[in-house]
Amino acid sequence: MTDRWTPASWRALPAKHIPEDYPDAEALARAEAELRRMPPLVFAGEARRLKSLLGDVAAGKAFLLQGGDCAESFKEFSADNIRDTFRLILQMAVVLTFAGGKPVVKVGRMAGQFAKPRSAPVETVAGVTLPSYRGDIINGMEFAEEVRRPDPERLLKAYAQSSATLNLLRAFAGGGYADLHNIHRWTLGFVEGSPQGARYRELTEKISEALTFMAAIGVTPETQPDLHRVEFFTCHEALLLGFEEAMTRIDSTSGDWYDTSAHLLWIGERTRQPEGAHVEYLRGVKNPVGLKVGPTLEADELLRLIDLLNPADEAGRLTLYGRFGSDKIAARLPGLMAATRREGRQVVWAIDPMHGNTLAASNGYKTRPFDRILSEVRSFIEIAEAEGVHPGGVHLEMTGQNVTECLGGARALSEGDLADRYHTHCDPRLNGEQALELAFLVAERLKAERLGGRQAAE
């Protein structure tokens, strides 16, 4: 770590998964300079509000639901896609709130999730070797030399798309679309005829009856505006640090530095080196931050990273996302949770059940089996309860689109189904039906935890 933090101090340290092959360094510098002149995408007060809500999660008073695309796309950018993912998060949050009896903090992997780390810097097809696709903010997916060449103009396009996405999300969150009285209208078309659609309709009937009763005693959106709107936040992996540095601003209220590209930024499994550039950058901004925690991480290194990223032990500052795989979580997570509890560290423990459960299908498609995803979530909740830690949330790669990218679920998608609607630009995502099914299954565990706690208190 450097002695004195600045938004650019990361540049003196090793920076993994950041492209070094921009053909025109001056064009990159101009693009970053233009970003520095742009208005912030989010505001410091919003980031502080999210930190406060995550503090409630750390204290066991709320639950975190974080989800969205593995990598956003320029080509598939549309109001419908944004609406469908936002609507799916609302549906899942209602299911989780109703069962768990706790508020759900809603954070979308949206409006900035463009860059992706790759296992190899190059890709070879039919004897031709080109740079790997690193996300639309860096290069294009098509296998052609001019498209795979890193292009600084993509930074500005990513900023513009993020701005438009945030504008629409704010309109949805505050303009009445998220009103609980619209709960019947949130059902996605392709989910409506599914088993999860039927369960969701049963739940909406119960909530509608409760809303009718509340209205009769004077509790309406007019008297309680929170019924008419939701708080919704955005996040992405802080991977392309030149972009993040350019979006870093001093908050005029507090005098602190904030990354204004998103409310929450996280460090991935491949870039969490304590002496690396990504930890150096995120230790200095005051946003809530996240850290992916995988099967190779030991307890002493985790505690060191916690000290670097949250030295003041501030509630809501740091979220730890376990991403082990269903076959490794039982051996690796308990010791890490025990260490944070023993040392009294205020962190949110959440689970990312996607990245440790990726495999290649026999037909060549990259996929994730739903049963393994569900198994890791169940294990996470059971281990947290055994270790005396609040199972704080889930972090999912998912979409409101009717894709066929993950195996299994209520419709039992098979390897032969993957080719039907395999649209992801990087990793396989849960579709709306699978995500809602997962929400119901998590909700059942949260309800059991809530009722068990009540019985213990009695």
C-alpha atoms as one frame of an Amber mdcrd trajectory, in Angstrom:
protein
   0.000   0.000   0.000   1.118   3.577  -0.624   1.781   5.985   2.269  -0.684
   8.577   0.995  -3.816   7.637  -0.919  -4.920   9.530  -4.005  -7.339   8.467
  -6.764  -4.240   7.706  -8.878  -2.046   5.997  -6.255  -3.109   2.581  -7.594
  -0.996   3.237 -10.689   2.213   2.575  -8.731   1.132  -0.994  -7.891   0.620
  -4.218  -9.871  -2.752  -4.104 -11.641  -4.103  -7.432 -12.845  -6.734  -7.787
 -15.600  -6.373  -4.221 -16.824  -5.466  -4.098 -20.550  -2.037  -2.698 -21.327
  -2.424  -2.932 -25.093  -4.380   0.210 -25.931  -2.819   1.132 -29.285  -3.048
   4.889 -28.644  -2.078   5.944 -25.111  -2.846   9.592 -25.876  -6.390   8.727
 -26.991  -6.893   6.797 -23.728  -5.644   9.773 -21.706  -8.028  12.096 -23.597
 -10.989   9.806 -22.946 -10.167   9.624 -19.225  -9.747  13.411 -19.109 -13.168
  13.846 -20.718 -14.693  11.514 -18.122 -13.247  13.690 -15.352 -15.282  16.599
 -16.724 -18.520  14.607 -16.828 -21.176  14.915 -14.112 -21.226  12.171 -11.483
 -23.446   9.194 -12.207 -24.381   8.745  -8.537 -24.057  11.010  -5.535 -22.187
  10.728  -2.262 -25.368  11.044  -0.211 -26.855   8.048  -2.028 -23.742   5.981
  -1.317 -23.904   6.967   2.356 -27.557   5.909   2.452 -26.684   2.492   1.028
 -23.902   2.144   3.605 -26.444   2.847   6.342 -28.822   0.208   4.976 -25.982
  -2.316   4.700 -25.205  -1.552   8.318 -28.710  -2.854   9.074 -27.870  -5.997
   7.088 -24.664  -6.468   9.095 -26.724  -6.178  12.291 -29.176  -8.850  11.095
 -32.020  -6.377  10.611 -32.233  -6.566   6.804 -31.342  -8.754   3.808 -29.305
  -7.852   0.694 -30.551  -8.766  -2.780 -27.943  -7.987  -5.423 -28.336  -9.075
  -9.016 -28.198  -8.340 -12.708 -26.211  -9.032 -15.848 -22.832 -10.732 -15.786
 -21.699  -8.084 -18.292 -23.821  -5.305 -19.752 -23.920  -4.970 -23.508 -24.020
  -2.020 -25.899 -25.901  -4.098 -28.451 -28.665  -5.341 -26.115 -29.186  -2.008
 -24.364 -32.902  -1.218 -24.239 -35.553   0.161 -21.913 -37.354  -3.192 -21.929
 -34.295  -5.103 -20.713 -33.680  -2.583 -17.928 -37.337  -2.701 -16.902 -37.460
  -6.496 -16.898 -34.424  -6.879 -14.637 -35.648  -4.123 -12.310 -39.075  -5.755
 -12.165 -37.552  -9.162 -11.408 -35.596  -7.677  -8.489 -38.837  -6.135  -7.175
 -40.598  -9.506  -7.394 -37.788 -11.303  -5.610 -37.620  -8.619  -2.930 -41.354
  -8.923  -2.232 -41.016 -12.697  -1.845 -38.041 -12.337   0.502 -39.584  -9.536
   2.559 -42.901 -11.334   3.032 -41.243 -14.523   4.244 -38.271 -13.111   6.134
 -40.102 -10.254   7.811 -37.137  -7.947   7.167 -36.502  -5.109   4.703 -34.636
  -6.083   1.537 -31.850  -3.809   0.304 -32.048  -3.820  -3.502 -28.831  -3.390
  -5.521 -28.635  -3.944  -9.281 -25.579  -5.097 -11.222 -26.519  -2.382 -13.691
 -25.410   0.981 -15.094 -21.705   0.132 -15.123 -21.087  -3.649 -15.140 -19.159
  -3.619 -18.413 -15.619  -4.906 -17.717 -14.824  -8.573 -17.076 -11.614 -10.348
 -16.014 -10.626 -13.199 -18.310  -8.590 -16.308 -17.615  -6.365 -15.698 -20.668
  -5.369 -12.397 -22.331  -5.689 -13.877 -25.839  -7.974 -16.273 -27.693  -7.114
 -18.490 -30.664  -9.690 -19.574 -33.248  -8.780 -21.494 -36.414  -5.133 -20.572
 -35.975  -5.833 -16.858 -35.508  -4.897 -15.307 -32.139  -6.572 -12.106 -30.958
  -7.053 -10.319 -27.603  -9.779 -11.876 -25.459 -13.111 -10.135 -25.145 -12.921
  -8.082 -21.918 -16.333  -6.438 -21.894 -17.908  -3.754 -24.054 -16.184  -0.926
 -22.178 -12.854  -2.238 -23.534 -13.432  -4.123 -26.802 -16.059  -5.981 -28.822
 -17.226  -9.571 -28.719 -16.927 -10.303 -32.458 -13.777 -12.231 -33.364 -12.139
  -9.625 -35.612  -8.882  -7.754 -35.123 -10.362  -4.251 -35.363 -13.143  -5.141
 -32.888 -10.938  -6.884 -30.326  -8.522  -3.949 -30.245  -9.082  -1.919 -27.007
 -10.839   1.314 -27.918 -10.825   4.328 -25.512 -14.025   5.693 -27.045 -15.839
   2.772 -25.434 -15.269   4.352 -22.008 -17.364   7.334 -23.057 -20.061   5.126
 -24.551 -20.206   3.115 -21.314 -20.609   6.343 -19.356 -23.461   7.477 -21.623
 -25.260   4.119 -21.383 -24.826   4.054 -17.594 -26.264   7.547 -17.348 -29.311
   6.607 -19.424 -29.803   3.398 -17.416 -29.676   5.280 -14.115 -32.136   7.843
 -15.412 -34.653   5.120 -16.216 -34.044   3.239 -12.958 -34.672   6.390 -10.938
 -37.909   6.960 -12.841 -39.052   3.385 -12.176 -38.043   3.495  -8.495 -39.592
   6.847  -7.660 -42.274   7.434 -10.256 -44.925   4.954  -9.179 -43.921   1.825
 -11.124 -42.597   0.294  -7.890 -45.799   1.056  -5.981 -46.840  -2.094  -4.100
 -50.338  -1.629  -5.495 -48.840  -2.569  -8.892 -47.625  -5.909  -7.572 -49.937
  -7.892  -9.890 -48.432  -6.126 -12.924 -44.853  -7.070 -12.147 -45.171 -10.662
 -13.350 -42.963 -11.291 -16.364 -44.850 -12.646 -19.359 -42.957 -15.916 -19.729
 -43.103 -16.567 -15.967 -46.856 -16.046 -15.708 -47.754 -19.581 -16.777 -45.052
 -21.273 -14.724 -45.200 -22.896 -11.276 -43.373 -19.881  -9.867 -45.913 -17.566
 -11.492 -48.710 -19.393  -9.667 -46.890 -19.120  -6.337 -46.228 -15.444  -6.980
 -49.923 -14.782  -7.704 -50.881 -16.446  -4.409 -48.446 -14.171  -2.617 -49.719
 -11.049  -4.359 -53.265 -11.888  -3.309 -52.170 -11.972   0.327 -50.293  -8.687
  -0.020 -53.221  -7.056  -1.829 -55.551  -8.092   0.998 -53.137  -6.543   3.480
 -52.974  -3.336   1.419 -56.785  -3.158   1.323 -56.896  -3.470   5.107 -54.181
  -0.827   5.511 -56.041   1.563   3.210 -59.184   1.088   5.315 -57.322   2.358
   8.368 -55.742   5.258   6.474 -52.373   3.834   5.402 -52.130   4.700   1.694
 -49.416   5.889  -0.717 -50.625   9.418  -0.002 -50.114   9.079   3.764 -47.094
   6.742   3.515 -45.034   7.674   0.413 -42.753   4.652   0.899 -45.599   2.483
  -0.433 -45.289   4.389  -3.723 -41.538   4.077  -4.272 -38.462   1.981  -3.514
 -34.816   2.701  -2.842 -32.693   1.134  -5.562 -28.915   1.222  -5.878 -26.338
   0.175  -8.468 -23.046  -1.676  -8.316 -20.322  -3.140 -10.480 -16.882  -4.693
 -10.188 -14.188  -2.031  -9.935 -11.965  -3.623 -12.549 -11.035  -0.951 -15.096
  -9.374   1.400 -12.646  -8.668   4.175 -15.157 -12.429   4.600 -15.569 -12.991
   4.460 -11.798 -10.246   7.011 -11.134 -11.753   9.386 -13.681 -15.147   9.115
 -11.946 -13.728   9.788  -8.457 -14.854  13.079  -6.940 -14.527  14.978  -3.649
 -17.872  15.250  -1.862 -18.512  18.917  -1.091 -20.427  18.001   2.080 -17.849
  15.782   3.778 -14.621  16.465   1.886 -14.237  12.720   1.287 -13.475  10.953
  -1.992 -16.290   8.938  -3.608 -16.364   6.843  -6.752 -19.381   8.330  -8.487
 -19.689   5.586 -11.112 -21.807   3.402  -8.771 -23.104   3.273  -5.225 -21.178
   0.075  -4.402 -17.991  -1.282  -6.003 -16.466  -4.685  -5.394 -13.098  -6.392
  -5.835 -13.145  -9.714  -7.646 -11.552 -13.023  -6.712  -8.770 -12.455  -9.250
  -7.821  -8.922  -8.168  -7.940  -9.034  -4.346  -4.164  -9.041  -3.768  -3.441
  -7.016  -0.590  -0.522  -5.257  -2.303  -2.385  -4.852  -5.596  -3.851  -1.870
  -7.391  -7.515  -2.765  -6.884  -7.295  -2.986  -3.090  -5.258   0.226  -3.077
  -7.897   2.093  -5.067 -10.952   0.915  -3.135  -9.425   1.440   0.292  -9.472
   5.187  -0.363 -13.026   5.833  -1.568 -15.844   6.119   0.967 -18.449   4.113
  -0.937 -19.611   0.823   0.503 -17.334  -1.801  -1.045 -17.430  -5.544  -1.577
 -14.878  -8.336  -1.686 -15.248 -11.720  -3.376 -14.084 -14.503  -1.046 -13.109
 -17.753  -2.744 -11.785 -21.212  -1.822  -8.087 -20.237  -1.854  -8.436 -17.432
   0.701  -7.127 -18.136   4.208  -8.503 -16.525   7.357  -5.378 -14.467   8.123
  -5.350 -12.941   4.636  -9.075 -12.201   4.860  -8.548 -10.345   8.139  -5.688
  -8.395   6.550  -7.917  -7.398   3.636 -10.667  -6.361   6.054  -8.152  -4.158
   7.893  -7.118  -2.529   4.611 -10.626  -1.965   3.274 -12.436  -1.183   6.538
  -9.825  -0.022   9.060 -12.415   1.884  11.130 -14.648  -1.231  11.341 -17.542
   0.806   9.994 -20.888  -1.010   9.774 -22.065  -1.314   6.165 -18.706  -0.413
   4.661 -17.653  -3.943   3.646 -19.628  -6.844   2.187 -17.983 -10.250   1.794
 -19.341 -12.416  -1.027 -18.558 -16.094  -0.640 -18.071 -17.791  -4.028 -16.797
 -21.277  -3.348 -18.827 -23.802  -5.336 -21.329 -26.210  -3.851 -18.605 -28.835
  -3.392 -16.169 -26.563  -1.514 -18.272 -24.269   0.659 -18.639 -26.665   3.602
 -14.870 -27.028   3.938 -13.892 -23.389   3.384 -16.593 -20.998   4.633 -16.930
 -21.970   8.335 -13.349 -21.024   9.209 -13.618 -17.660   7.468 -16.930 -16.807
   9.129 -15.576 -17.925  12.492 -12.572 -15.625  12.069 -14.676 -12.534  11.385
 -17.002 -13.353  14.296 -14.113 -14.097  16.679 -12.391 -10.825  15.781 -15.643
  -8.878  16.068 -15.454  -7.449  12.539 -18.567  -5.634  11.305 -19.088  -7.102
   7.834 -22.002  -8.263   5.736 -21.715 -11.918   4.745 -23.465 -12.697   1.465
 -23.263 -15.537  -1.040 -22.431 -15.494  -4.743 -23.541 -19.010  -5.759 -22.868
 -18.468  -9.455 -19.124 -18.297 -10.049 -18.045 -21.424  -8.209 -20.581 -23.594
 -10.042 -19.688 -22.960 -13.680 -18.998 -25.896 -15.980 -18.828 -26.769 -19.668
 -21.774 -28.763 -21.030 -21.097 -31.686 -23.345 -22.228 -29.528 -26.297 -19.629
 -26.868 -25.457 -21.860 -24.296 -23.771 -20.669 -22.685 -20.561 -23.437 -23.225
 -18.020 -24.383 -23.494 -14.342 -26.648 -26.177 -12.860 -29.503 -24.719 -10.827
 -29.301 -27.497  -8.239 -25.669 -26.606  -7.477 -26.554 -22.910  -7.184 -29.358
 -23.750  -4.795 -27.148 -26.140  -2.838 -24.528 -23.450  -2.245 -27.179 -20.987
  -1.041 -28.612 -23.564   1.356 -25.150 -24.408   2.677 -24.398 -20.715   3.159
 -27.494 -20.196   5.305 -26.864 -23.359   7.331 -23.191 -22.508   7.938 -24.029
 -18.922   8.909 -26.589 -20.130  11.425 -24.111 -22.645  12.859 -21.405 -19.976
  13.178 -23.716 -17.406  14.754 -23.477 -15.106  11.718 -26.389 -13.420   9.931
 -26.802 -14.834   6.383 -26.946 -11.352   4.947 -27.765 -11.721   1.282 -27.366
 -13.190  -2.190 -25.476 -11.889  -5.221 -26.775 -13.340  -8.493 -26.048 -13.110
 -12.194 -29.550 -13.049 -13.635 -31.771 -11.375 -16.186 -35.435 -10.655 -16.690
 -35.104 -12.031 -20.225 -36.335 -15.512 -21.141 -32.878 -17.005 -21.681 -31.753
 -20.642 -21.530 -28.281 -20.423 -19.996 -28.448 -22.305 -16.663 -29.467 -25.950
 -16.410 -32.392 -27.174 -14.337 -35.000 -25.237 -12.403 -38.730 -25.945 -12.367
 -38.786 -26.452 -16.159 -35.736 -28.752 -15.951 -33.734 -27.067 -18.722 -31.387
 -29.623 -20.279 -28.133 -29.304 -22.206 -30.150 -29.586 -25.396 -32.160 -26.494
 -24.395 -29.120 -24.246 -23.949 -28.876 -23.378 -27.640 -32.452 -22.065 -27.769
 -31.835 -18.651 -26.183 -28.214 -18.476 -25.062 -27.632 -14.705 -25.242 -25.063
 -13.896 -22.548 -21.953 -11.922 -23.478 -19.891 -13.694 -20.844 -21.240 -15.943
 -18.091 -24.548 -17.871 -17.920 -27.385 -16.137 -16.054 -30.484 -17.322 -14.270
 -33.620 -16.413 -16.194 -36.578 -14.766 -14.476 -38.306 -18.028 -13.632 -35.175
 -19.599 -12.140 -34.353 -16.450 -10.164 -37.868 -16.263  -8.750 -37.743 -19.960
  -7.860 -34.487 -19.334  -5.993 -36.096 -16.401  -4.161 -38.951 -18.618  -2.969
 -36.537 -21.286  -1.775 -34.380 -18.733   0.083 -37.545 -17.189   1.517 -38.556
 -20.533   3.012 -35.226 -20.738   4.834 -35.513 -17.138   6.048 -39.025 -17.800
   7.296 -37.828 -20.883   9.176 -35.010 -18.800  10.700 -37.474 -16.070  11.727
 -39.971 -18.484  13.254 -37.173 -20.403  14.969 -35.882 -17.203  16.530 -39.366
 -16.253  17.699 -39.912 -19.669  19.287 -36.536 -19.461  21.015 -37.472 -16.040
  22.420 -40.755 -17.427  23.756
